[in-house]
Amino acid sequence: MTEASRDTRRAMAAIREILDGRDPVRDRPQVLITLDHVVSALLLAAMEQDHRKAVAMLNEGTVPHVEERIALHASRTGDRK
């Protein structure tokens, strides 16, 4: 299995845990609060509890890559929305 395949499996497992049976649309506020907690905690852990580095990584690394992934999804689906 490639590392990309492993990343996809990890992401899907994380999604299942974050949703925890909740509907992502109907329960959007609660789901997004959980996502906020996960992202914050993981950034702090990866940046050795340095909140300045965690915020910098969010702004300079994480957000641009998330935007790229969303744009890729839009291009693959024909940008239906």
N, C-alpha and C positions, 0 to 999 in steps of 0.2 A: 504494500500500500504506500502510495506517495505521501509526502508531507502535506501537500495540498488536500488530499483526501482525508487525512487525519484531522486537519484543521476544520474541514467541513463537518466531520463527525463531532468534533468538540463543540463547534458552534451550535449544531442541532441539539446536542445534549444540554448545552447551556440554555438554549431557548426553551426546551421542555421544562427545565428547572425554574426558569424565570416566570413562565406562564403558569405553571403549577395548577393546571386545570382551568385557569381563567381564560375568558374570551379576550383576545388582543384588541378587539374593537370596543366591545361593550365595557370592558374593564380597563380601558386604555390608561386612565390616570394612575391606577394602582400598579399596573404593569410597568409604566414608565418610571414610577418612583422606585420600583425594585431595580430596574435597569440603571438608574442614577446611582443607587447604592453600590451595585456591582462594579460599575465603571470607576467610581470614586475609590472604592476599596482596592481594586486591582491596580489602578494607577499609583496609589500611595504605596502599595506593596512593591511594585516594580521599581519605583523611584526611591526606595529605602526610607519611606515615611517623610520625605522632604516635600512639603506641600507646594513649594515654589516650582520644583522640578515636575511634580505631578500636573500642575496647571499648565506649565509650558508644554509638556508632552501632549496633554489634551488638545491645546490650541494649535500646536505646530505639527503634531504627528497624527493623533487620533482623528480629529475632526476632518482634516483633508482626506484621509484614507476612507473614512465612512462616506463622505461625499462622492468619492470616486466609485465606491461600490454601488451606491444608489444610482449614479449616472450610468454605470455599466448595466445595471438591472433595467433602467429605462430604455437604453439602446437595444437590449435584447428583447424587450417586450413591445417594442414599437412606440414607446412613450405614450401609452394610452391615457395618461392622466396629466 
